[in-house]
Amino acid sequence: MLKTLINAFREKEIRRKMLLTLLMILVFRIGCFIPVPGIDSNQFRTIADDPNHTFFSIMSTITGGSLSNGTLFALGIIPFINAFIIMQLLTLIIPPLERLSKQGEDGRKKITQITRYMAILLAAVQGIGICLGYGKGMFQPVFGSSGLTIALVIMMMIGGSCLVMWISDRITEYGVGNGTSLIIFVGILASAGQRILTAFRGVGDGNDSAKKVWLILAFFLVVLLVFVFIIFVDLAERRITIQYAKQVKGNKMYGGQSTHIPMKVNASGVMPIIFASSFLMFPQMISSFWPDSAFYRWWSEWLGVGEPIYVALMCLLIVFFSFFYAQIQFNPEDISRNIQQNGGFIPGIRPGRPTTMYLQRINNRITLFGAIFLAVVALIPSVVLPIISKENGLGNAFSATGLLIVVSVAMEFDTQLQNQLMMKHYKGFLK
């Protein structure tokens, strides 16, 4: 990847895109430190560090610590991500949206615009929920009225979220890589960096300095091994050979070539973990607005993040959503029909229904392995990291989603640079 970065920086056009991307990321990080008038940042930080408010802590991690500091970009890109996930599900359920998704570039733009409007609505809901649910003693009246102060804070949060969406679009359109992914990537690394610095500062406190250093090294070793494991599985794929029969059209012969269908082991990416964690954390998020209720105390005790029942349900839901998402992404019947219409076949498998059944069987096997992989990755931050990071607080530096996102975005960014370098070389060859 380092070699790719060096080669990309030598090209003027790509260098300009990379510098623009860095500039937009810098603007995002500056916004993460601009305070919102009326917010007591110390109270926000206390809630983020409270183990009873896990959802608040996870949201703060994704925003790079902006939520815990009560700054302009407190909501970050989270409303847009939620809106994007909802729109993906609605596209499968609502026929007009499904037709719109198949209308090419124009349809994609309309769906993106609807997603933005939905993101603004969700930003308003989340802003109101945070202010009303966690708002006791968190505000310092600006206009002499707590109601006007809360209204100002909510509007600032919505405006900050819209600005983050704009930064994301600029990176996607004029920079390198996907803007949404890069903003999440930067936020997770910033939060992890803050926790790592806090852990190093605590090495000198107390008499167990050597033990603390070894625990930090063990944490880095486990994270490195997890990164290598994720990269290995992310690059793994099953290639199904497709042979095309020779066809005579006029005086020319076509076909007779061999190609393959690449089926990735982890084709669903991080989505099953996001769906599973959202499904389990949604009741806790809603009930956290009433922290004194019996339901909230019961849920936190038995189904809170890290509890045995939570871990078991998390693994089962990851397997379920992996198969659910695989059915959305991969349609063996359509692929079998396309292969047959183009004169192709899988060696040893008859065209038509036998090909469909063969592709379905292979997809189910690969999806099962990918689901087990995601469940193992989800268990590491919930079970392994807290054991070796109990004393230094590094157990929350990376979540399962964070580990996958960091690796996936880094690999995607490297692929984007390689593609742009290849296009540049092709242009030079044509000239």
LINMOUR-V617466 format. One record per helix or strand of 3 or more residues. SS is the DSSP state (H for helix, E for strand). FROM is the first residue (numbers start at 0). TO is the last residue. Records with the same first field share a line. If there is no record, write none. Layout:
SS->FROM-TO  FROM-TO
This chain:
H->1-9  11-30  40-48  53-61  65-68  77-92  94-100  103-132  145-173  178-203  208-234  270-289  293-302  307-328  331-340  352-387  393-395  399-429
E->236-243  246-248  251-253  257-263
